[in-house]
Amino acid sequence: MGEKTKKMFIAFIRDYTDSECLSRRMASLKPHLADVKKLMKSKVFHSGSVMLNDEGKLCGSIIYLNADSEQEVREIIEKDMFYKNNVWDKDSIIIQKVAIPRL
């Protein structure tokens, strides 16, 4: 049998709203991006973006990940520096399985 195909998931994660969150985000950015690069090399990370509020300010992240399960996605998120350093609001995480059509 061939290699098992991973599923695509999207995760919406809001940032905390306290006044120090942006400072924590900026302090965590370099190690966060280093982790993202590792996930890209292993084909786990598909793409991502920041979320912006009505004023155009950062308010969270959207990430697409290849994984076997929602639990695996959650584990990847929990290892991220934004999660560990209280940038991402741990109670706001929404994970959904998706399909991206090939055009």
Secondary structure, DSSP 4 states (H G I P E B T S, - for coil): --PPPPEEEEEEEEBP-STTHHHHHHHHHHHHHHHHHHHHHTT-EEEEEEEE-TTS-EEEEEEEEEES-HHHHHHHHHHSHHHHTT-B-TT--EEEEE-----
